[in-house]
């Protein structure tokens, strides 16, 4: 029987505990850097998976992040950031973690095999949803069973695993294989495998946001400004996009009730927030083409006035 890559012994592991800490630290950093490169081999399924996620958000479905153990923590961390970063409604995000999200410093290990209540947990899963299932081994019973349920319901599956030809990847519509090398601490997949998973998850959600028009020129133009830091960031983004003063940007944000995209259009010359929203509706909520239309409309009006 072939030992999965995530369970194999690292070539530098023998005598690891006898070496100076600085040498071990160097090996740890190198192993993390190697793991970080794994996403380069999965760009195509990451992009297609991100498109599926964007379609789910557009059609009112739910993104379902599902995993066990440390993979569950990686999945949950991405899911929990979508609201503040891209203003994705919490109603469209679900976190399914074997045994539930931990509330103490102890994380049970036996629950990844518990699948008895999974059908009930995913009873409301629809074809408009997307399941993002993560498992380092690709064989975790909880995750594999969820992928099978999703397929039976016609729900698209993004499978993220660190072992080639694993069951999860075989079940996935978008199979994200992260070929990480063996862990320096054998089987401790919170390390290299977890790093690669975090990168892939970040890429999926960020590319989804690009598809939805929530990123422009490297800025989060659909952020939820619900604290002083983010309100200041929103003001700076409006200034950067339109060239107006901070005071003008603040007025535009207030007129748009905090909607950054509408505020940018108001700052750029839209008569009202409702006019700005109408432009965004015409461009599927993408700000750049909406601003181009506003500029063309203003130029047409000015040309008519000068004739």
Backbone as CSV, one residue per row, in Angstrom:
resi,resn,N_x,N_y,N_z,CA_x,CA_y,CA_z,C_x,C_y,C_z
1,UNK,0.849,-1.196,0.000,0.000,0.000,0.000,0.886,1.248,0.000
2,UNK,0.592,2.193,-0.893,1.374,3.418,-1.008,0.947,4.403,0.072
3,UNK,1.910,4.912,0.825,1.615,5.898,1.869,1.300,7.238,1.222
4,UNK,0.179,7.883,1.575,-0.145,9.190,1.008,0.966,10.203,1.277
5,UNK,1.120,11.161,0.374,2.196,12.150,0.500,2.120,12.891,1.824
6,UNK,0.903,13.153,2.292,0.740,13.904,3.539,1.141,13.109,4.776
7,UNK,1.365,11.801,4.618,1.747,10.951,5.751,3.179,10.434,5.637
8,UNK,3.846,10.756,4.536,5.208,10.273,4.349,6.197,11.028,5.230
9,UNK,7.362,10.413,5.438,8.401,11.018,6.259,9.248,11.956,5.406
10,UNK,9.454,13.163,5.900,10.263,14.159,5.198,11.716,13.710,5.152
11,UNK,12.405,14.002,4.056,13.788,13.555,3.887,14.746,14.151,4.913
12,UNK,14.346,15.268,5.536,15.205,15.915,6.534,14.759,15.591,7.962
13,UNK,13.808,14.677,8.109,13.216,14.446,9.428,14.118,13.670,10.386
14,UNK,14.936,12.767,9.881,15.775,11.935,10.746,16.760,12.822,11.518
15,UNK,16.730,12.696,12.834,17.626,13.481,13.681,17.210,14.931,13.845
16,UNK,16.008,15.252,13.409,15.544,16.645,13.477,15.640,17.199,14.899
17,UNK,15.282,16.368,15.879,15.243,16.825,17.268,16.628,17.021,17.875
18,UNK,17.682,16.626,17.152,19.041,16.787,17.675,19.735,18.021,17.101
19,UNK,19.097,18.700,16.195,19.723,19.826,15.509,19.468,21.143,16.254
20,UNK,20.300,22.163,16.014,20.059,23.479,16.610,18.716,24.040,16.152
21,UNK,18.057,24.794,17.014,16.742,25.347,16.673,16.794,26.222,15.421
22,UNK,17.888,26.953,15.239,17.983,27.799,14.048,17.957,26.961,12.767
23,UNK,18.568,25.777,12.805,18.560,24.887,11.641,17.166,24.317,11.402
24,UNK,16.481,23.948,12.485,15.111,23.438,12.362,14.191,24.544,11.845
25,UNK,14.404,25.758,12.356,13.594,26.886,11.904,13.771,27.122,10.408
26,UNK,14.991,27.003,9.926,15.261,27.172,8.498,14.543,26.108,7.677
27,UNK,14.560,24.862,8.166,13.861,23.780,7.468,12.355,24.015,7.453
28,UNK,11.823,24.504,8.578,10.386,24.798,8.647,10.004,25.880,7.642
29,UNK,10.809,26.923,7.570,10.525,28.011,6.627,10.597,27.505,5.188
30,UNK,11.607,26.659,4.912,11.733,26.111,3.560,10.539,25.242,3.194
31,UNK,10.067,24.443,4.154,8.928,23.560,3.867,7.665,24.370,3.624
32,UNK,7.494,25.476,4.347,6.343,26.337,4.126,6.415,27.004,2.753
33,UNK,7.617,27.441,2.380,7.788,28.071,1.066,7.496,27.075,-0.055
34,UNK,7.924,25.834,0.116,7.640,24.801,-0.893,6.143,24.556,-1.008
35,UNK,5.464,24.514,0.144,4.017,24.289,0.140,3.274,25.433,-0.540
36,UNK,3.782,26.642,-0.353,3.114,27.814,-0.926,3.105,27.786,-2.445
37,UNK,4.043,27.057,-3.035,4.104,26.991,-4.506,3.111,25.995,-5.095
38,UNK,2.458,25.221,-4.251,1.570,24.169,-4.753,0.410,24.712,-5.581
39,UNK,-0.053,25.900,-5.253,-1.206,26.472,-5.961,-0.927,26.729,-7.433
40,UNK,0.347,26.902,-7.809,0.677,27.142,-9.215,0.246,25.974,-10.106
41,UNK,0.176,24.786,-9.546,-0.216,23.627,-10.323,-1.717,23.429,-10.411
42,UNK,-2.477,24.333,-9.795,-3.937,24.164,-9.760,-4.676,25.420,-10.201
43,UNK,-4.055,26.225,-11.038,-4.664,27.502,-11.426,-5.981,27.326,-12.185
44,UNK,-6.036,26.350,-13.095,-7.253,26.163,-13.902,-8.459,25.800,-13.039
45,UNK,-8.388,24.770,-12.167,-9.561,24.466,-11.338,-9.870,25.541,-10.306
46,UNK,-8.858,26.276,-9.860,-9.125,27.385,-8.937,-9.943,28.459,-9.658
47,UNK,-9.580,28.759,-10.903,-10.323,29.776,-11.668,-11.749,29.315,-11.975
48,UNK,-11.901,28.068,-12.396,-13.250,27.578,-12.714,-14.086,27.470,-11.437
49,UNK,-13.446,27.110,-10.323,-14.158,27.059,-9.051,-14.617,28.433,-8.612
50,UNK,-13.767,29.433,-8.812,-14.131,30.805,-8.457,-15.327,31.293,-9.281
51,UNK,-15.367,30.899,-10.550,-16.506,31.262,-11.405,-17.793,30.619,-10.886
52,UNK,-17.703,29.366,-10.450,-18.871,28.691,-9.868,-19.335,29.405,-8.609
53,UNK,-18.397,29.852,-7.788,-18.746,30.584,-6.566,-19.429,31.903,-6.893
54,UNK,-18.918,32.604,-7.904,-19.530,33.873,-8.316,-20.953,33.650,-8.819
55,UNK,-21.160,32.582,-9.583,-22.508,32.267,-10.070,-23.453,31.983,-8.907
56,UNK,-22.947,31.322,-7.884,-23.765,31.042,-6.698,-24.205,32.335,-6.031
57,UNK,-23.296,33.274,-5.866,-23.647,34.545,-5.232,-24.645,35.316,-6.092
58,UNK,-24.431,35.329,-7.404,-25.329,36.062,-8.305,-26.760,35.507,-8.266
59,UNK,-26.878,34.195,-8.143,-28.192,33.557,-8.224,-28.850,33.352,-6.858
60,UNK,-28.238,33.916,-5.814,-28.846,33.838,-4.488,-28.606,32.540,-3.758
61,UNK,-27.659,31.732,-4.238,-27.336,30.482,-3.563,-26.410,30.684,-2.378
62,UNK,-25.913,29.584,-1.844,-25.052,29.637,-0.665,-23.700,28.995,-0.954
63,UNK,-22.658,29.635,-0.450,-21.329,29.036,-0.454,-21.211,28.203,0.809
64,UNK,-20.952,26.914,0.637,-20.876,26.004,1.790,-19.432,25.526,1.956
65,UNK,-18.776,26.055,2.946,-17.409,25.651,3.270,-17.491,24.464,4.220
66,UNK,-16.841,23.363,3.864,-16.993,22.147,4.658,-15.666,21.410,4.786
67,UNK,-15.322,21.034,6.021,-14.086,20.293,6.263,-14.054,19.832,7.715
68,UNK,-12.987,19.117,8.050,-12.771,18.650,9.421,-11.382,19.076,9.877
69,UNK,-11.189,19.163,11.182,-9.874,19.428,11.748,-9.253,20.724,11.282
70,UNK,-7.931,20.698,11.053,-7.224,21.925,10.667,-7.688,22.433,9.302
71,UNK,-8.103,21.523,8.421,-8.663,21.960,7.130,-9.941,22.758,7.359
72,UNK,-10.710,22.360,8.377,-11.922,23.086,8.722,-11.617,24.495,9.185
73,UNK,-10.531,24.663,9.929,-10.138,25.990,10.383,-9.725,26.867,9.208
74,UNK,-9.019,26.289,8.236,-8.633,27.044,7.039,-9.874,27.493,6.264
75,UNK,-10.818,26.566,6.110,-12.047,26.881,5.378,-12.856,27.948,6.102
76,UNK,-12.981,27.798,7.413,-13.759,28.753,8.202,-13.150,30.145,8.153
77,UNK,-11.820,30.222,8.179,-11.173,31.537,8.172,-11.489,32.296,6.891
78,UNK,-11.571,31.588,5.760,-11.916,32.248,4.505,-13.379,32.668,4.501
79,UNK,-14.246,31.784,4.943,-15.677,32.078,4.961,-16.002,33.284,5.838
80,UNK,-15.336,33.377,6.980,-15.636,34.440,7.936,-15.163,35.814,7.475
81,UNK,-14.280,35.852,6.487,-13.763,37.133,5.993,-14.597,37.716,4.848
82,UNK,-15.493,36.925,4.266,-16.179,37.367,3.051,-17.119,38.545,3.281
83,UNK,-17.694,38.630,4.462,-18.607,39.730,4.749,-17.890,41.058,4.831
84,UNK,-16.902,41.159,5.693,-16.191,42.416,5.879,-15.387,42.836,4.668
85,UNK,-14.825,41.870,3.948,-13.951,42.190,2.816,-14.729,42.530,1.554
86,UNK,-15.754,41.742,1.264,-16.469,41.907,-0.007,-17.972,42.130,0.156
87,UNK,-18.434,42.299,1.401,-19.861,42.510,1.676,-20.744,41.386,1.158
88,UNK,-20.232,40.153,1.192,-21.067,39.001,0.871,-21.977,38.756,2.075
89,UNK,-23.275,38.673,1.829,-24.230,38.510,2.920,-23.992,37.208,3.681
90,UNK,-24.107,37.295,5.000,-23.953,36.088,5.819,-25.023,35.055,5.499
91,UNK,-26.134,35.499,4.925,-27.195,34.576,4.528,-26.766,33.673,3.381
92,UNK,-25.688,34.062,2.692,-25.214,33.270,1.555,-23.949,32.477,1.884
93,UNK,-23.611,32.391,3.152,-22.406,31.676,3.580,-22.771,30.680,4.669
94,UNK,-22.299,29.452,4.512,-22.485,28.434,5.539,-21.124,27.791,5.845
95,UNK,-20.883,27.530,7.118,-19.668,26.840,7.540,-20.071,25.516,8.159
96,UNK,-19.607,24.440,7.552,-19.881,23.095,8.057,-18.543,22.490,8.490
97,UNK,-18.373,22.309,9.778,-17.139,21.724,10.294,-17.477,20.520,11.143
98,UNK,-16.802,19.426,10.898,-17.074,18.202,11.647,-16.964,18.472,13.148
99,UNK,-18.042,18.206,13.866,-18.055,18.475,15.297,-18.393,19.900,15.656
100,UNK,-18.571,20.763,14.639,-18.874,22.171,14.884,-17.610,22.981,15.112
101,UNK,-17.721,24.294,14.933,-16.578,25.164,15.175,-16.195,25.100,16.651
102,UNK,-14.911,24.923,16.970,-14.507,24.808,18.373,-14.719,26.099,19.146
103,UNK,-15.123,25.967,20.394,-15.317,27.124,21.269,-14.288,27.133,22.398
104,UNK,-13.432,26.110,22.435,-12.346,26.032,23.403,-11.053,25.746,22.645
105,UNK,-9.964,25.589,23.401,-8.673,25.305,22.771,-8.511,23.841,22.407
106,UNK,-9.547,23.046,22.638,-9.489,21.624,22.308,-10.343,21.339,21.076
107,UNK,-9.739,20.663,20.078,-10.461,20.333,18.865,-10.565,18.810,18.751
108,UNK,-11.771,18.254,18.837,-11.920,16.797,18.808,-11.475,16.211,17.475
109,UNK,-10.849,15.032,17.527,-10.344,14.417,16.305,-11.221,13.305,15.776
110,UNK,-12.104,12.775,16.621,-12.886,11.618,16.193,-14.073,11.984,15.315
111,UNK,-14.456,13.272,15.301,-15.681,13.660,14.591,-15.535,13.615,13.082
112,UNK,-14.302,13.581,12.561,-14.157,13.565,11.099,-14.689,12.280,10.482
113,UNK,-14.883,11.274,11.326,-15.456,10.018,10.844,-16.975,9.970,11.017
114,UNK,-17.529,10.952,11.734,-18.964,10.941,12.061,-19.769,11.554,10.920
115,UNK,-20.527,10.744,10.226,-21.301,11.230,9.077,-22.805,11.009,9.256
116,UNK,-23.201,10.485,10.409,-24.609,10.127,10.604,-25.560,11.306,10.424
117,UNK,-25.185,12.481,10.921,-26.089,13.634,10.833,-25.844,14.522,9.639
118,UNK,-24.970,14.092,8.739,-24.569,14.962,7.628,-25.707,15.218,6.644
119,UNK,-26.495,14.207,6.348,-27.601,14.379,5.393,-28.579,15.432,5.898
120,UNK,-28.838,15.422,7.192,-29.732,16.421,7.777,-29.080,17.802,7.764
121,UNK,-27.778,17.835,8.046,-27.042,19.100,8.052,-27.070,19.779,6.684
122,UNK,-27.062,18.963,5.634,-27.041,19.497,4.269,-28.386,19.310,3.556
123,UNK,-29.433,19.148,4.319,-30.756,18.870,3.733,-31.241,19.989,2.830
124,UNK,-30.846,21.224,3.124,-31.342,22.356,2.334,-30.380,22.757,1.217
125,UNK,-29.392,21.934,0.932,-28.432,22.231,-0.133,-29.119,22.158,-1.501
126,UNK,-28.877,23.158,-2.341,-29.555,23.274,-3.633,-28.552,23.281,-4.785
127,UNK,-29.070,23.179,-5.991,-28.207,23.209,-7.176,-27.562,24.579,-7.360
128,UNK,-28.149,25.624,-6.787,-27.578,26.966,-6.895,-26.445,27.196,-5.907
129,UNK,-26.248,26.278,-4.962,-25.168,26.391,-3.987,-23.848,25.914,-4.599
130,UNK,-22.779,26.167,-3.888,-21.481,25.573,-4.216,-20.877,25.022,-2.936
131,UNK,-20.422,23.777,-2.986,-19.761,23.162,-1.840,-18.252,23.281,-2.022
132,UNK,-17.591,23.908,-1.043,-16.132,23.994,-1.042,-15.650,23.028,0.027
133,UNK,-15.207,21.851,-0.391,-14.841,20.774,0.530,-13.320,20.641,0.578
134,UNK,-12.772,20.620,1.797,-11.324,20.634,1.974,-10.885,19.450,2.832
135,UNK,-9.863,18.746,2.373,-9.318,17.613,3.129,-7.894,17.372,2.669
136,UNK,-6.950,17.435,3.580,-5.547,17.220,3.199,-5.360,15.849,2.566
137,UNK,-5.899,14.830,3.210,-5.757,13.463,2.688,-6.616,13.233,1.450
138,UNK,-7.749,13.934,1.398,-8.709,13.701,0.314,-9.586,12.498,0.570
139,UNK,-9.467,11.927,1.775,-10.242,10.719,2.103,-11.037,10.865,3.399
140,UNK,-11.052,12.028,4.006,-11.772,12.239,5.260,-13.243,11.854,5.076
141,UNK,-13.762,10.919,5.854,-15.140,10.441,5.665,-16.185,11.558,5.655
142,UNK,-16.081,12.498,6.572,-17.047,13.603,6.657,-17.065,14.413,5.357
143,UNK,-15.891,14.704,4.836,-15.783,15.529,3.630,-16.196,14.760,2.382
144,UNK,-15.766,13.518,2.283,-16.111,12.691,1.122,-17.617,12.446,1.070
145,UNK,-18.215,12.156,2.229,-19.666,11.923,2.271,-20.425,13.171,1.841
146,UNK,-19.937,14.339,2.241,-20.588,15.592,1.840,-20.500,15.793,0.333
147,UNK,-19.350,15.469,-0.244,-19.184,15.607,-1.698,-20.131,14.676,-2.440
148,UNK,-20.320,13.469,-1.907,-21.262,12.529,-2.531,-22.691,13.055,-2.449
149,UNK,-23.057,13.622,-1.312,-24.398,14.202,-1.157,-24.600,15.345,-2.146
150,UNK,-23.580,16.180,-2.280,-23.680,17.317,-3.199,-23.885,16.839,-4.635
151,UNK,-23.151,15.838,-5.029,-23.297,15.316,-6.390,-24.701,14.750,-6.613
152,UNK,-25.249,14.109,-5.597,-26.591,13.548,-5.738,-27.652,14.631,-5.871
153,UNK,-27.342,15.818,-5.354,-28.278,16.935,-5.423,-28.015,17.864,-6.611
154,UNK,-26.929,17.599,-7.333,-26.581,18.463,-8.462,-25.884,19.734,-8.052
155,UNK,-25.334,19.759,-6.842,-24.615,20.934,-6.337,-23.155,20.869,-6.775
156,UNK,-22.628,21.929,-7.399,-21.222,21.917,-7.806,-20.293,21.737,-6.599
157,UNK,-19.230,20.970,-6.801,-18.274,20.681,-5.734,-16.887,21.180,-6.118
158,UNK,-16.322,22.026,-5.264,-14.908,22.373,-5.355,-14.194,21.512,-4.311
159,UNK,-13.353,20.611,-4.765,-12.626,19.736,-3.858,-11.177,20.181,-3.750
160,UNK,-10.709,20.393,-2.530,-9.326,20.811,-2.300,-8.638,19.729,-1.475
161,UNK,-7.603,19.125,-2.031,-6.889,18.051,-1.329,-5.416,18.093,-1.691
162,UNK,-4.607,17.444,-0.857,-3.157,17.465,-1.045,-2.586,16.137,-1.518
163,UNK,-3.458,15.184,-1.815,-3.028,13.888,-2.331,-3.672,13.615,-3.681
164,UNK,-2.870,13.310,-4.659,-3.377,13.056,-6.002,-4.269,11.811,-6.031
165,UNK,-5.253,11.845,-6.923,-6.154,10.709,-7.158,-6.965,10.313,-5.919
166,UNK,-7.081,11.209,-4.970,-7.863,10.903,-3.771,-9.353,10.981,-4.086
167,UNK,-10.147,10.389,-3.219,-11.576,10.257,-3.482,-12.273,11.610,-3.609
168,UNK,-11.876,12.554,-2.781,-12.506,13.879,-2.848,-12.280,14.523,-4.209
169,UNK,-11.079,14.428,-4.715,-10.780,15.031,-6.021,-11.522,14.313,-7.143
170,UNK,-11.716,13.022,-7.019,-12.464,12.271,-8.025,-13.937,12.672,-8.047
171,UNK,-14.464,13.092,-6.902,-15.867,13.491,-6.803,-16.102,14.948,-7.202
172,UNK,-15.033,15.734,-7.238,-15.171,17.176,-7.419,-15.405,17.577,-8.872
173,UNK,-16.217,18.610,-9.056,-16.368,19.237,-10.374,-15.158,20.108,-10.675
174,UNK,-14.584,20.675,-9.626,-13.399,21.526,-9.736,-12.372,20.949,-8.755
175,UNK,-11.470,20.123,-9.256,-10.540,19.370,-8.413,-9.238,20.144,-8.235
176,UNK,-9.054,20.691,-7.050,-7.875,21.507,-6.755,-6.859,20.632,-6.015
177,UNK,-5.904,20.099,-6.767,-4.847,19.282,-6.182,-3.688,20.184,-5.782
178,UNK,-3.368,20.177,-4.495,-2.246,20.950,-3.971,-1.147,19.952,-3.596
179,UNK,-0.227,19.737,-4.509,0.805,18.706,-4.321,1.905,19.218,-3.397
180,UNK,1.634,19.199,-2.116,2.630,19.640,-1.145,3.562,18.487,-0.784
181,UNK,4.822,18.788,-0.476,5.764,17.735,-0.079,5.418,17.203,1.304
182,UNK,5.996,16.065,1.694,5.745,15.537,3.040,6.040,16.585,4.114
183,UNK,5.278,16.544,5.193,5.468,17.509,6.273,6.770,17.224,7.023
184,UNK,7.428,18.288,7.469,8.638,18.114,8.261,8.324,17.350,9.550
185,UNK,7.124,17.590,10.092,6.599,16.785,11.193,5.548,15.879,10.566
186,UNK,5.859,14.650,10.346,5.032,13.738,9.552,3.566,13.751,9.977
187,UNK,2.688,13.993,9.000,1.255,13.965,9.245,0.684,15.226,9.835
188,UNK,1.531,16.217,10.168,1.032,17.469,10.762,0.588,18.404,9.646
189,UNK,-0.592,18.127,9.116,-1.046,18.832,7.915,-1.532,20.251,8.190
190,UNK,-1.493,20.678,9.449,-1.783,22.092,9.715,-0.635,22.961,9.197
191,UNK,0.472,22.337,8.849,1.664,23.067,8.423,1.651,23.303,6.912
192,UNK,2.429,22.528,6.154,2.516,22.770,4.714,1.193,22.629,3.989
193,UNK,0.472,21.543,4.247,-0.822,21.338,3.583,-1.785,22.465,3.926
194,UNK,-1.792,22.870,5.203,-2.676,23.952,5.625,-2.328,25.271,4.967
195,UNK,-1.027,25.530,4.825,-0.584,26.754,4.148,-1.078,26.782,2.704
196,UNK,-0.919,25.682,2.004,-1.366,25.605,0.610,-2.883,25.748,0.516
197,UNK,-3.608,25.130,1.448,-5.065,25.249,1.463,-5.494,26.706,1.668
198,UNK,-4.839,27.377,2.602,-5.173,28.781,2.873,-4.965,29.634,1.628
199,UNK,-3.859,29.394,0.940,-3.586,30.156,-0.284,-4.650,29.880,-1.339
200,UNK,-4.989,28.606,-1.539,-5.992,28.252,-2.548,-7.359,28.853,-2.204
201,UNK,-7.732,28.797,-0.939,-9.015,29.362,-0.509,-9.035,30.874,-0.700
202,UNK,-7.939,31.537,-0.344,-7.842,32.985,-0.570,-7.976,33.315,-2.053
203,UNK,-7.333,32.496,-2.894,-7.413,32.732,-4.332,-8.837,32.547,-4.836
204,UNK,-9.500,31.490,-4.396,-10.870,31.224,-4.833,-11.790,32.395,-4.506
205,UNK,-11.770,32.861,-3.258,-12.688,33.923,-2.858,-12.319,35.263,-3.498
206,UNK,-11.031,35.508,-3.691,-10.612,36.762,-4.313,-10.968,36.777,-5.795
207,UNK,-10.733,35.665,-6.481,-11.113,35.584,-7.887,-12.626,35.664,-8.055
208,UNK,-13.364,35.089,-7.125,-14.819,35.238,-7.127,-15.193,36.709,-7.057
209,UNK,-14.514,37.445,-6.178,-14.804,38.866,-6.025,-14.487,39.647,-7.296
210,UNK,-13.422,39.252,-7.985,-13.098,39.885,-9.273,-14.232,39.652,-10.264
211,UNK,-14.708,38.411,-10.329,-15.819,38.068,-11.229,-17.074,38.876,-10.903
212,UNK,-17.304,39.144,-9.625,-18.505,39.869,-9.193,-18.357,41.389,-9.317
213,UNK,-17.164,41.843,-9.670,-16.943,43.283,-9.790,-16.670,43.957,-8.463
214,UNK,-16.180,43.211,-7.493,-15.950,43.762,-6.160,-14.509,44.216,-5.949
215,UNK,-13.677,44.093,-6.987,-12.288,44.547,-6.909,-11.987,45.376,-8.145
216,UNK,-11.360,46.520,-7.931,-10.940,47.348,-9.063,-9.594,47.982,-8.727
217,UNK,-8.656,47.854,-9.638,-7.308,48.405,-9.433,-6.711,47.961,-8.099
218,UNK,-6.979,46.705,-7.742,-6.417,46.169,-6.510,-7.062,46.692,-5.243
219,UNK,-8.227,47.312,-5.358,-8.913,47.865,-4.186,-10.237,47.147,-3.948
220,UNK,-10.602,47.004,-2.666,-11.852,46.331,-2.288,-12.997,47.328,-2.385
221,UNK,-13.625,47.402,-3.536,-14.622,48.448,-3.762,-16.027,48.034,-3.316
222,UNK,-16.147,46.858,-2.705,-17.448,46.451,-2.176,-17.337,46.120,-0.688
223,UNK,-16.309,46.716,-0.034,-16.118,46.424,1.382,-17.257,46.989,2.216
224,UNK,-17.443,46.404,3.382,-18.458,46.863,4.327,-17.772,47.764,5.345
225,UNK,-17.969,49.063,5.242,-17.298,50.031,6.108,-18.038,50.152,7.437
226,UNK,-17.760,49.211,8.340,-18.493,49.204,9.604,-17.607,49.502,10.813
227,UNK,-16.412,50.046,10.585,-15.594,50.559,11.681,-14.762,51.729,11.157
228,UNK,-14.086,52.431,12.063,-13.360,53.650,11.672,-12.287,53.362,10.629
229,UNK,-11.573,52.246,10.801,-10.509,51.910,9.849,-11.075,51.713,8.452
230,UNK,-12.177,50.974,8.351,-12.752,50.695,7.038,-13.447,51.918,6.447
231,UNK,-14.005,52.780,7.318,-14.592,54.019,6.797,-13.504,54.907,6.191
232,UNK,-12.359,54.948,6.855,-11.239,55.720,6.310,-10.744,55.099,5.007
233,UNK,-10.719,53.756,4.945,-10.296,53.080,3.722,-11.273,53.365,2.584
234,UNK,-12.569,53.325,2.883,-13.578,53.611,1.859,-13.411,55.022,1.325
235,UNK,-13.159,55.963,2.224,-12.941,57.346,1.798,-11.731,57.429,0.875
236,UNK,-10.647,56.761,1.255,-9.440,56.783,0.434,-9.648,56.150,-0.929
237,UNK,-10.460,55.093,-0.979,-10.728,54.430,-2.257,-11.512,55.349,-3.184
238,UNK,-12.519,56.034,-2.647,-13.295,56.976,-3.476,-12.390,58.084,-4.002
239,UNK,-11.495,58.586,-3.138,-10.548,59.616,-3.573,-9.638,59.083,-4.679
240,UNK,-9.136,57.865,-4.489,-8.223,57.261,-5.468,-8.913,57.045,-6.813
241,UNK,-10.173,56.613,-6.778,-10.893,56.299,-8.008,-11.335,57.547,-8.771
242,UNK,-11.608,58.624,-8.064,-12.237,59.791,-8.697,-11.402,61.062,-8.649
243,UNK,-10.392,61.100,-7.771,-9.563,62.295,-7.672,-10.169,63.416,-6.844
244,UNK,-11.271,63.146,-6.126,-11.895,64.185,-5.307,-11.178,64.316,-3.962
245,UNK,-11.515,65.353,-3.211,-10.935,65.557,-1.890,-11.587,64.605,-0.885
246,UNK,-10.937,64.354,0.257,-11.545,63.521,1.295,-12.900,64.048,1.761
247,UNK,-13.039,65.365,1.813,-14.317,65.960,2.230,-15.411,65.649,1.219
248,UNK,-15.078,65.758,-0.058,-16.036,65.440,-1.119,-16.389,63.950,-1.079
249,UNK,-15.369,63.115,-0.868,-15.595,61.672,-0.785,-16.507,61.330,0.389
250,UNK,-16.307,62.007,1.521,-17.140,61.763,2.697,-18.595,62.111,2.400
251,UNK,-18.810,63.231,1.710,-20.166,63.623,1.338,-20.806,62.622,0.393
252,UNK,-20.017,62.110,-0.550,-20.531,61.117,-1.504,-20.895,59.821,-0.790
253,UNK,-20.068,59.399,0.166,-20.349,58.175,0.917,-21.616,58.322,1.749
254,UNK,-21.815,59.493,2.331,-23.033,59.733,3.109,-24.254,59.747,2.190
255,UNK,-24.119,60.375,1.033,-25.239,60.415,0.080,-25.601,59.016,-0.409
256,UNK,-24.596,58.146,-0.498,-24.814,56.775,-0.978,-25.049,55.800,0.167
257,UNK,-25.221,56.338,1.367,-25.473,55.492,2.553,-24.392,54.435,2.747
258,UNK,-23.148,54.818,2.469,-22.021,53.928,2.689,-21.716,52.972,1.550
259,UNK,-22.548,52.951,0.504,-22.294,52.073,-0.644,-21.137,52.651,-1.446
260,UNK,-19.990,51.973,-1.397,-18.769,52.542,-1.965,-18.867,52.723,-3.476
261,UNK,-19.429,51.761,-4.168,-19.530,51.878,-5.624,-20.418,53.056,-6.017
262,UNK,-21.563,53.177,-5.352,-22.449,54.306,-5.634,-21.772,55.626,-5.276
263,UNK,-21.043,55.621,-4.165,-20.360,56.837,-3.731,-19.332,57.286,-4.764
264,UNK,-18.609,56.335,-5.347,-17.620,56.677,-6.367,-18.296,57.322,-7.568
265,UNK,-19.460,56.805,-7.944,-20.188,57.382,-9.083,-20.746,58.756,-8.752
266,UNK,-21.224,58.924,-7.522,-21.708,60.247,-7.094,-20.554,61.248,-7.110
267,UNK,-19.403,60.814,-6.579,-18.230,61.691,-6.572,-17.773,62.021,-7.989
268,UNK,-18.012,61.092,-8.923,-17.595,61.288,-10.316,-18.613,62.082,-11.126
269,UNK,-19.759,62.420,-10.511,-20.711,63.269,-11.214,-22.120,62.760,-11.367
270,UNK,-22.427,61.576,-10.834,-23.810,61.097,-10.879,-24.693,62.026,-10.052
271,UNK,-25.908,62.276,-10.516,-26.780,63.244,-9.853,-27.227,62.784,-8.476
272,UNK,-27.390,61.479,-8.323,-27.879,60.947,-7.043,-27.418,59.514,-6.878
273,UNK,-27.605,59.007,-5.673,-27.259,57.611,-5.418,-28.142,56.673,-6.222
274,UNK,-29.396,57.061,-6.429,-30.300,56.206,-7.213,-29.874,56.161,-8.679
275,UNK,-29.397,57.283,-9.206,-28.865,57.290,-10.573,-27.611,56.417,-10.663
276,UNK,-26.788,56.491,-9.621,-25.578,55.672,-9.581,-25.928,54.194,-9.559
277,UNK,-26.928,53.835,-8.753,-27.331,52.434,-8.674,-27.910,51.958,-9.998
278,UNK,-28.622,52.825,-10.686,-29.168,52.458,-11.997,-28.042,52.133,-12.979
279,UNK,-26.966,52.912,-12.935,-25.813,52.631,-13.798,-25.188,51.292,-13.444
280,UNK,-25.075,51.008,-12.154,-24.500,49.734,-11.718,-25.385,48.563,-12.133
281,UNK,-26.693,48.778,-12.101,-27.615,47.719,-12.536,-27.400,47.390,-14.011
282,UNK,-27.078,48.408,-14.795,-26.864,48.222,-16.231,-25.561,47.474,-16.525
283,UNK,-24.635,47.510,-15.568,-23.309,46.910,-15.802,-23.048,45.716,-14.876
284,UNK,-24.117,45.099,-14.401,-24.002,43.917,-13.532,-23.128,44.184,-12.312
285,UNK,-23.268,45.389,-11.760,-22.588,45.800,-10.522,-21.087,45.982,-10.693
286,UNK,-20.617,46.153,-11.924,-19.199,46.415,-12.176,-18.983,47.922,-12.289
287,UNK,-18.119,48.446,-11.440,-17.953,49.900,-11.342,-17.260,50.515,-12.552
288,UNK,-16.220,49.888,-13.055,-15.449,50.507,-14.148,-16.323,50.826,-15.364
289,UNK,-17.090,49.846,-15.899,-17.950,50.196,-17.039,-19.037,51.199,-16.663
290,UNK,-19.487,51.183,-15.406,-20.491,52.168,-14.973,-19.893,53.569,-14.995
291,UNK,-18.650,53.701,-14.547,-17.994,55.013,-14.581,-17.748,55.465,-16.021
292,UNK,-17.435,54.519,-16.891,-17.249,54.869,-18.304,-18.555,55.365,-18.912
293,UNK,-19.665,54.712,-18.557,-20.972,55.157,-19.065,-21.320,56.540,-18.529
294,UNK,-21.018,56.762,-17.243,-21.291,58.073,-16.650,-20.499,59.150,-17.369
295,UNK,-19.232,58.867,-17.651,-18.389,59.835,-18.361,-18.938,60.119,-19.749
296,UNK,-19.360,59.071,-20.462,-19.927,59.254,-21.801,-21.216,60.054,-21.749
297,UNK,-22.053,59.739,-20.739,-23.321,60.473,-20.596,-23.070,61.953,-20.325
298,UNK,-22.114,62.244,-19.455,-21.797,63.636,-19.126,-21.219,64.372,-20.323
299,UNK,-20.380,63.659,-21.099,-19.803,64.279,-22.300,-20.879,64.579,-23.324
300,UNK,-21.860,63.675,-23.454,-22.968,63.897,-24.387,-23.803,65.099,-23.968
301,UNK,-24.066,65.212,-22.663,-24.843,66.339,-22.139,-24.106,67.652,-22.376
302,UNK,-22.809,67.647,-22.092,-22.005,68.862,-22.271,-21.929,69.260,-23.739
303,UNK,-21.840,68.251,-24.617,-21.787,68.531,-26.045,-23.093,69.154,-26.506
304,UNK,-24.215,68.649,-25.976,-25.528,69.192,-26.344,-25.709,70.609,-25.865
305,UNK,-25.171,70.892,-24.691,-25.298,72.248,-24.123,-24.463,73.263,-24.899
306,UNK,-23.362,72.789,-25.507,-22.457,73.701,-26.215,-22.882,73.947,-27.658
307,UNK,-23.830,73.148,-28.132,-24.245,73.324,-29.538,-25.234,74.485,-29.673
